[in-house]
Amino acid sequence: MISLKAFDILKIGVERKASDIYIKAGSPPALRVTGTVQFLEDCPPLTPQDTAQLAREIMNDEQWEELNRTHEIDMAF
């Protein structure tokens, strides 16, 4: 299980001036900084359980239901 919380990743994104944050099973969390995708270097690839945990931390019930129905979501935070 990942030790980072969603808000930790968001904080890193703000500190690095990321325009986007990517959370995907099989890859470490990633940030888009000045047009380039950068993986968080000290984070292992996320498991499906990690990805679900991180997503659920920041989603409301409606967003969570959409993710479970469509298996993807694009959201702003």
VMD Tcl script that builds the backbone (N, CA, C; Angstrom):
set m [mol new atoms 231]
animate dup $m
set s [atomselect $m all]
$s set {name element resname resid chain x y z} {
  {N N MET 1 A 0.846 -1.183 0.000}
  {CA C MET 1 A 0.000 0.000 0.000}
  {C C MET 1 A 0.891 1.245 0.000}
  {N N ILE 2 A 0.511 2.221 -0.770}
  {CA C ILE 2 A 1.281 3.459 -0.902}
  {C C ILE 2 A 1.222 4.269 0.398}
  {N N SER 3 A 2.343 4.900 0.749}
  {CA C SER 3 A 2.369 5.700 1.975}
  {C C SER 3 A 1.939 7.140 1.722}
  {N N LEU 4 A 2.032 7.602 0.475}
  {CA C LEU 4 A 1.598 8.959 0.146}
  {C C LEU 4 A 0.081 9.055 0.148}
  {N N LYS 5 A -0.415 10.187 0.550}
  {CA C LYS 5 A -1.841 10.489 0.469}
  {C C LYS 5 A -2.062 11.397 -0.736}
  {N N ALA 6 A -3.297 11.474 -1.181}
  {CA C ALA 6 A -3.619 12.310 -2.339}
  {C C ALA 6 A -3.179 13.752 -2.116}
  {N N PHE 7 A -3.398 14.279 -0.924}
  {CA C PHE 7 A -3.024 15.667 -0.665}
  {C C PHE 7 A -1.509 15.860 -0.666}
  {N N ASP 8 A -0.736 14.824 -0.339}
  {CA C ASP 8 A 0.723 14.905 -0.450}
  {C C ASP 8 A 1.122 15.084 -1.913}
  {N N ILE 9 A 0.491 14.321 -2.788}
  {CA C ILE 9 A 0.797 14.412 -4.219}
  {C C ILE 9 A 0.365 15.771 -4.760}
  {N N LEU 10 A -0.800 16.248 -4.335}
  {CA C LEU 10 A -1.257 17.576 -4.752}
  {C C LEU 10 A -0.282 18.657 -4.292}
  {N N LYS 11 A 0.214 18.547 -3.070}
  {CA C LYS 11 A 1.170 19.525 -2.544}
  {C C LYS 11 A 2.452 19.528 -3.375}
  {N N ILE 12 A 2.957 18.349 -3.700}
  {CA C ILE 12 A 4.154 18.257 -4.541}
  {C C ILE 12 A 3.872 18.901 -5.898}
  {N N GLY 13 A 2.689 18.644 -6.444}
  {CA C GLY 13 A 2.315 19.245 -7.722}
  {C C GLY 13 A 2.312 20.759 -7.670}
  {N N VAL 14 A 1.776 21.327 -6.610}
  {CA C VAL 14 A 1.766 22.787 -6.454}
  {C C VAL 14 A 3.189 23.309 -6.316}
  {N N GLU 15 A 3.996 22.652 -5.494}
  {CA C GLU 15 A 5.382 23.089 -5.289}
  {C C GLU 15 A 6.179 23.085 -6.589}
  {N N ARG 16 A 5.903 22.119 -7.455}
  {CA C ARG 16 A 6.646 22.011 -8.721}
  {C C ARG 16 A 5.945 22.726 -9.880}
  {N N LYS 17 A 4.846 23.415 -9.563}
  {CA C LYS 17 A 4.077 24.166 -10.560}
  {C C LYS 17 A 3.552 23.269 -11.682}
  {N N ALA 18 A 3.039 22.108 -11.294}
  {CA C ALA 18 A 2.491 21.150 -12.264}
  {C C ALA 18 A 1.138 21.638 -12.775}
  {N N SER 19 A 0.913 21.440 -14.061}
  {CA C SER 19 A -0.397 21.771 -14.633}
  {C C SER 19 A -1.353 20.594 -14.522}
  {N N ASP 20 A -0.821 19.377 -14.422}
  {CA C ASP 20 A -1.630 18.165 -14.352}
  {C C ASP 20 A -0.966 17.165 -13.416}
  {N N ILE 21 A -1.798 16.319 -12.831}
  {CA C ILE 21 A -1.325 15.202 -12.013}
  {C C ILE 21 A -1.988 13.948 -12.556}
  {N N TYR 22 A -1.192 12.907 -12.776}
  {CA C TYR 22 A -1.703 11.659 -13.329}
  {C C TYR 22 A -1.585 10.546 -12.297}
  {N N ILE 23 A -2.691 9.858 -12.080}
  {CA C ILE 23 A -2.750 8.721 -11.162}
  {C C ILE 23 A -3.238 7.532 -11.980}
  {N N LYS 24 A -2.374 6.536 -12.159}
  {CA C LYS 24 A -2.717 5.388 -13.001}
  {C C LYS 24 A -2.072 4.130 -12.428}
  {N N ALA 25 A -2.843 3.074 -12.311}
  {CA C ALA 25 A -2.301 1.801 -11.836}
  {C C ALA 25 A -1.204 1.326 -12.778}
  {N N GLY 26 A -0.127 0.811 -12.208}
  {CA C GLY 26 A 0.992 0.305 -12.989}
  {C C GLY 26 A 2.095 1.321 -13.208}
  {N N SER 27 A 1.861 2.579 -12.820}
  {CA C SER 27 A 2.851 3.650 -12.962}
  {C C SER 27 A 2.932 4.436 -11.661}
  {N N PRO 28 A 4.090 5.042 -11.396}
  {CA C PRO 28 A 4.141 5.954 -10.250}
  {C C PRO 28 A 3.275 7.179 -10.548}
  {N N PRO 29 A 2.856 7.920 -9.527}
  {CA C PRO 29 A 2.170 9.181 -9.798}
  {C C PRO 29 A 3.070 10.067 -10.665}
  {N N ALA 30 A 2.450 10.852 -11.532}
  {CA C ALA 30 A 3.223 11.687 -12.446}
  {C C ALA 30 A 2.659 13.101 -12.461}
  {N N LEU 31 A 3.544 14.047 -12.777}
  {CA C LEU 31 A 3.185 15.457 -12.871}
  {C C LEU 31 A 3.543 15.956 -14.263}
  {N N ARG 32 A 2.722 16.847 -14.811}
  {CA C ARG 32 A 3.087 17.535 -16.052}
  {C C ARG 32 A 3.606 18.907 -15.648}
  {N N VAL 33 A 4.897 19.136 -15.892}
  {CA C VAL 33 A 5.556 20.391 -15.545}
  {C C VAL 33 A 6.168 20.961 -16.821}
  {N N THR 34 A 5.768 22.157 -17.168}
  {CA C THR 34 A 6.196 22.835 -18.403}
  {C C THR 34 A 6.118 21.911 -19.620}
  {N N GLY 35 A 5.025 21.182 -19.709}
  {CA C GLY 35 A 4.767 20.339 -20.869}
  {C C GLY 35 A 5.392 18.959 -20.837}
  {N N THR 36 A 6.180 18.662 -19.818}
  {CA C THR 36 A 6.866 17.373 -19.724}
  {C C THR 36 A 6.302 16.561 -18.561}
  {N N VAL 37 A 6.011 15.291 -18.816}
  {CA C VAL 37 A 5.522 14.411 -17.755}
  {C C VAL 37 A 6.714 13.902 -16.951}
  {N N GLN 38 A 6.632 14.089 -15.639}
  {CA C GLN 38 A 7.692 13.665 -14.726}
  {C C GLN 38 A 7.089 12.733 -13.677}
  {N N PHE 39 A 7.627 11.533 -13.575}
  {CA C PHE 39 A 7.164 10.599 -12.557}
  {C C PHE 39 A 7.777 10.970 -11.215}
  {N N LEU 40 A 7.033 10.771 -10.144}
  {CA C LEU 40 A 7.585 11.010 -8.810}
  {C C LEU 40 A 8.646 9.946 -8.555}
  {N N GLU 41 A 9.872 10.393 -8.463}
  {CA C GLU 41 A 11.019 9.487 -8.475}
  {C C GLU 41 A 11.105 8.538 -7.290}
  {N N ASP 42 A 10.601 8.901 -6.150}
  {CA C ASP 42 A 10.707 8.038 -4.969}
  {C C ASP 42 A 9.458 7.205 -4.716}
  {N N CYS 43 A 8.574 7.145 -5.689}
  {CA C CYS 43 A 7.313 6.426 -5.505}
  {C C CYS 43 A 7.280 5.207 -6.427}
  {N N PRO 44 A 6.940 4.045 -5.896}
  {CA C PRO 44 A 6.845 2.848 -6.743}
  {C C PRO 44 A 5.590 2.914 -7.611}
  {N N PRO 45 A 5.499 2.046 -8.612}
  {CA C PRO 45 A 4.265 1.984 -9.403}
  {C C PRO 45 A 3.061 1.723 -8.493}
  {N N LEU 46 A 1.956 2.361 -8.826}
  {CA C LEU 46 A 0.733 2.216 -8.039}
  {C C LEU 46 A 0.023 0.916 -8.370}
  {N N THR 47 A -0.508 0.274 -7.362}
  {CA C THR 47 A -1.363 -0.890 -7.578}
  {C C THR 47 A -2.779 -0.382 -7.862}
  {N N PRO 48 A -3.653 -1.235 -8.371}
  {CA C PRO 48 A -5.054 -0.805 -8.524}
  {C C PRO 48 A -5.661 -0.339 -7.193}
  {N N GLN 49 A -5.282 -0.982 -6.097}
  {CA C GLN 49 A -5.795 -0.586 -4.787}
  {C C GLN 49 A -5.276 0.794 -4.385}
  {N N ASP 50 A -3.988 1.063 -4.654}
  {CA C ASP 50 A -3.418 2.387 -4.374}
  {C C ASP 50 A -4.164 3.462 -5.153}
  {N N THR 51 A -4.382 3.187 -6.429}
  {CA C THR 51 A -5.043 4.148 -7.303}
  {C C THR 51 A -6.450 4.450 -6.799}
  {N N ALA 52 A -7.178 3.424 -6.429}
  {CA C ALA 52 A -8.533 3.616 -5.907}
  {C C ALA 52 A -8.508 4.421 -4.609}
  {N N GLN 53 A -7.570 4.120 -3.734}
  {CA C GLN 53 A -7.462 4.838 -2.460}
  {C C GLN 53 A -7.194 6.319 -2.696}
  {N N LEU 54 A -6.230 6.632 -3.562}
  {CA C LEU 54 A -5.894 8.027 -3.843}
  {C C LEU 54 A -7.069 8.768 -4.469}
  {N N ALA 55 A -7.724 8.121 -5.411}
  {CA C ALA 55 A -8.862 8.753 -6.082}
  {C C ALA 55 A -9.993 9.013 -5.098}
  {N N ARG 56 A -10.286 8.042 -4.279}
  {CA C ARG 56 A -11.417 8.177 -3.350}
  {C C ARG 56 A -11.187 9.292 -2.341}
  {N N GLU 57 A -9.926 9.542 -1.987}
  {CA C GLU 57 A -9.612 10.595 -1.020}
  {C C GLU 57 A -10.046 11.977 -1.490}
  {N N ILE 58 A -10.078 12.206 -2.797}
  {CA C ILE 58 A -10.364 13.553 -3.301}
  {C C ILE 58 A -11.676 13.655 -4.072}
  {N N MET 59 A -12.384 12.554 -4.247}
  {CA C MET 59 A -13.618 12.570 -5.037}
  {C C MET 59 A -14.851 12.607 -4.151}
  {N N ASN 60 A -15.873 13.294 -4.660}
  {CA C ASN 60 A -17.169 13.208 -3.992}
  {C C ASN 60 A -17.868 11.941 -4.494}
  {N N ASP 61 A -19.017 11.635 -3.944}
  {CA C ASP 61 A -19.710 10.389 -4.295}
  {C C ASP 61 A -20.085 10.324 -5.776}
  {N N GLU 62 A -20.511 11.452 -6.346}
  {CA C GLU 62 A -20.889 11.476 -7.762}
  {C C GLU 62 A -19.688 11.183 -8.663}
  {N N GLN 63 A -18.553 11.793 -8.364}
  {CA C GLN 63 A -17.340 11.540 -9.146}
  {C C GLN 63 A -16.897 10.088 -9.000}
  {N N TRP 64 A -16.978 9.550 -7.790}
  {CA C TRP 64 A -16.586 8.161 -7.544}
  {C C TRP 64 A -17.460 7.205 -8.351}
  {N N GLU 65 A -18.765 7.479 -8.377}
  {CA C GLU 65 A -19.685 6.644 -9.153}
  {C C GLU 65 A -19.368 6.714 -10.646}
  {N N GLU 66 A -19.044 7.929 -11.148}
  {CA C GLU 66 A -18.679 8.057 -12.564}
  {C C GLU 66 A -17.418 7.261 -12.873}
  {N N LEU 67 A -16.419 7.346 -12.008}
  {CA C LEU 67 A -15.181 6.590 -12.207}
  {C C LEU 67 A -15.463 5.096 -12.252}
  {N N ASN 68 A -16.270 4.612 -11.352}
  {CA C ASN 68 A -16.588 3.185 -11.323}
  {C C ASN 68 A -17.422 2.752 -12.524}
  {N N ARG 69 A -18.228 3.666 -13.055}
  {CA C ARG 69 A -19.071 3.348 -14.204}
  {C C ARG 69 A -18.277 3.389 -15.519}
  {N N THR 70 A -17.406 4.409 -15.681}
  {CA C THR 70 A -16.716 4.617 -16.962}
  {C C THR 70 A -15.248 4.193 -16.939}
  {N N HIS 71 A -14.705 3.971 -15.752}
  {CA C HIS 71 A -13.297 3.581 -15.552}
  {C C HIS 71 A -12.311 4.674 -15.930}
  {N N GLU 72 A -12.792 5.928 -15.983}
  {CA C GLU 72 A -11.899 7.070 -16.166}
  {C C GLU 72 A -12.639 8.320 -15.721}
  {N N ILE 73 A -11.869 9.337 -15.378}
  {CA C ILE 73 A -12.474 10.615 -15.020}
  {C C ILE 73 A -11.431 11.705 -15.211}
  {N N ASP 74 A -11.881 12.831 -15.690}
  {CA C ASP 74 A -11.040 14.016 -15.841}
  {C C ASP 74 A -11.656 15.059 -14.927}
  {N N MET 75 A -10.905 15.498 -13.955}
  {CA C MET 75 A -11.477 16.424 -12.983}
  {C C MET 75 A -10.472 17.491 -12.604}
  {N N ALA 76 A -10.984 18.592 -12.131}
  {CA C ALA 76 A -10.141 19.679 -11.634}
  {C C ALA 76 A -10.260 19.709 -10.120}
  {N N PHE 77 A -9.188 20.127 -9.489}
  {CA C PHE 77 A -9.206 20.194 -8.031}
  {C C PHE 77 A -8.549 21.476 -7.600}
}
mol reanalyze $m
mol bondsrecalc $m
mol representation Tube
mol addrep $m
